[in-house]
Amino acid sequence: MKVLNLYFSATGNTDKVAKQIEETVRQAGHEVETVRIAKNIEPDILAFDLVFAGSGVYMWLPGKPVLESFDKLREKYANSGVIKPASPRRPGKKAVVYCTYGGFHTGVNEAISTTKFMGQLFDHLGYDIIGEWHIVAEYHGKLQHLSAGGRLGNIQGRPNAADLQEISEKVVGILQV
C-alpha cells in the first residue's frame, strides 16, 4: 500500500502526530511519503492508496498553508476533470483527516470543523474518509497559559506518550483493513 502522510504544524504538536504516523506505517512494512505542507508543495494525491492529512486548529479551521494548498489542489483537480459531479468513489482509495487542538473554550467542538473541512477535498476526489481524529494538544507561545485550564482541563505536555500510542494503534488498525 502506498501511503501519503501530509501535514502542517506551526507549533510542533501536529509534527509529533505526523512522525508517529510515519513510524507506525514504516514498522508495518508499508511505503510512506511524509510531506510537510509548504507554499509550493502540491503532491499528487491520486498516486496514493491511503492519505493521512493533518493540521492544527486555528479559528476552527486548518492552518493557512493547508487552506491555500487544499484550495490549489481542489482547483487543479477540478480543472483537469478529476473532480466530477456526485464525486464517484475511487475503489481502494482511503483518507484519514486529523487535527491537534487545545479546545480552551468549547472542547472538541472547536476541532470538528477542521477535520470536516480537510475531508471535503478527499471526498470530492472519491476517497472514502475512514477516520476523523481530534487529538488534544497544548498551546504554545502567547497562548501557553491556556493549557492549564479551560474546558479540557490541564492539557500541558499533550500530545503525550499515551496520545501517540493511541495514534499508533489506530494506524495499525487501519492498515489491517
C-alpha positions in Angstrom: 0.0 0.0 0.0 1.3 3.4 -0.9 0.7 6.0 1.9 0.9 9.8 1.9 1.3 11.5 5.3 0.5 15.1 4.5 0.5 17.7 7.3 1.1 21.2 8.6 2.4 22.1 12.0 3.1 25.6 13.4 3.9 24.6 17.0 5.2 21.1 16.8 2.1 19.4 18.1 0.9 18.1 14.7 4.5 17.3 13.8 4.6 14.8 16.7 1.5 13.1 15.4 2.7 13.0 11.8 6.0 11.5 12.9 4.2 8.8 14.9 2.0 8.0 11.9 5.1 7.7 9.7 7.0 5.5 12.1 4.0 3.2 12.6 3.3 2.9 8.8 7.0 2.0 8.2 7.1 -0.5 11.0 4.0 -2.2 9.5 6.0 -2.6 6.3 4.3 -0.1 4.0 5.9 2.7 1.9 5.1 6.1 3.2 5.9 9.6 1.9 5.7 12.3 4.7 5.2 15.8 3.3 5.0 18.9 5.5 2.8 21.4 3.7 4.6 24.5 2.5 3.9 27.2 0.0 4.8 25.3 -3.3 4.1 21.7 -2.2 1.5 20.0 -4.4 1.7 16.2 -4.0 -0.2 14.0 -6.5 -2.7 12.7 -4.0 -4.2 10.3 -6.5 -0.9 8.4 -6.6 -1.6 7.2 -3.1 -3.9 4.5 -1.8 -4.1 5.9 1.8 -3.7 9.6 2.8 -3.3 10.9 6.3 -3.8 14.7 6.3 -3.4 16.8 9.5 -3.2 20.3 10.8 -3.5 22.2 14.0 -6.7 24.2 14.6 -6.7 27.9 14.0 -10.0 29.7 14.5 -11.9 26.4 13.8 -10.1 25.7 10.6 -6.8 24.2 9.5 -3.7 26.4 9.3 -3.4 28.9 6.4 -0.8 26.8 4.5 -3.4 23.9 4.5 -6.2 26.2 3.3 -4.1 27.5 0.5 -2.7 24.1 -0.5 -6.0 22.4 -0.5 -7.6 25.3 -2.5 -4.8 24.9 -5.2 -5.3 21.1 -5.2 -9.1 21.4 -5.5 -8.7 23.9 -8.4 -6.1 21.7 -10.1 -8.2 18.6 -9.8 -11.5 20.4 -10.8 -9.9 22.0 -13.9 -8.4 18.7 -15.0 -11.8 16.9 -14.7 -10.7 14.6 -11.8 -13.4 16.1 -9.6 -16.7 15.0 -11.1 -20.4 15.7 -10.2 -21.6 13.4 -7.4 -18.0 12.6 -6.5 -17.9 8.9 -7.6 -15.9 6.7 -5.3 -12.4 5.5 -6.2 -12.2 1.9 -5.1 -9.2 1.3 -2.8 -8.6 5.0 -2.0 -8.9 6.0 1.6 -8.1 9.0 3.7 -7.8 9.9 7.4 -8.0 13.5 8.4 -6.8 14.7 11.8 -6.1 17.8 13.8 -4.4 18.8 17.1 -6.4 21.3 19.2 -6.5 22.9 22.6 -10.2 23.4 22.8 -10.0 26.0 25.6 -13.5 27.4 25.0 -15.7 24.6 23.7 -13.6 21.5 23.7 -13.7 19.2 20.7 -16.4 21.3 19.0 -13.6 23.8 18.1 -11.8 21.0 16.2 -14.6 19.2 14.3 -14.9 21.9 11.6 -11.2 21.5 10.8 -11.4 17.8 10.0 -14.7 18.3 8.1 -13.0 21.0 6.0 -10.0 18.8 5.2 -12.1 15.8 4.5 -14.0 17.6 1.8 -11.1 17.6 -0.6 -10.7 13.8 -0.3 -14.5 13.2 -0.5 -14.6 15.2 -3.7 -11.7 13.2 -5.1 -13.7 10.0 -4.4 -11.7 8.8 -1.4 -13.5 7.1 1.5 -12.9 9.1 4.7 -12.2 6.3 7.2 -11.2 8.4 10.1 -11.5 11.9 11.6 -9.2 12.2 14.6 -9.1 15.1 17.1 -6.0 15.0 19.2 -5.7 17.2 22.3 -2.6 19.3 22.3 -1.1 22.0 24.5 -0.9 25.7 23.5 2.4 27.3 22.7 3.7 30.9 22.7 1.4 33.7 23.9 -1.5 31.2 24.5 0.6 28.8 26.6 -1.2 29.8 29.8 -4.4 28.4 28.3 -3.0 24.9 28.6 -3.6 24.8 32.4 -7.3 25.4 32.3 -10.3 25.6 30.0 -13.0 23.1 29.1 -10.4 20.2 28.7 -8.6 20.8 32.0 -4.8 20.7 32.1 -3.5 19.8 28.7 0.1 20.6 29.3 2.5 18.2 27.6 0.0 16.9 25.1 0.0 15.1 22.8 1.8 12.8 25.3 3.1 9.3 25.1 -0.4 7.8 25.7 -1.9 10.0 22.9 0.8 8.9 20.5 0.4 5.2 21.4 -3.4 5.6 20.7 -2.5 7.1 17.3 -0.2 4.1 16.6 -3.0 1.7 17.5 -5.4 3.5 15.2 -2.9 3.4 12.3 -2.2 -0.3 12.7 -6.0 -1.0 12.7 -6.4 1.0 9.5 -3.5 -0.7 7.8 -5.1 -4.1 8.6 -8.4 -3.3 6.9 
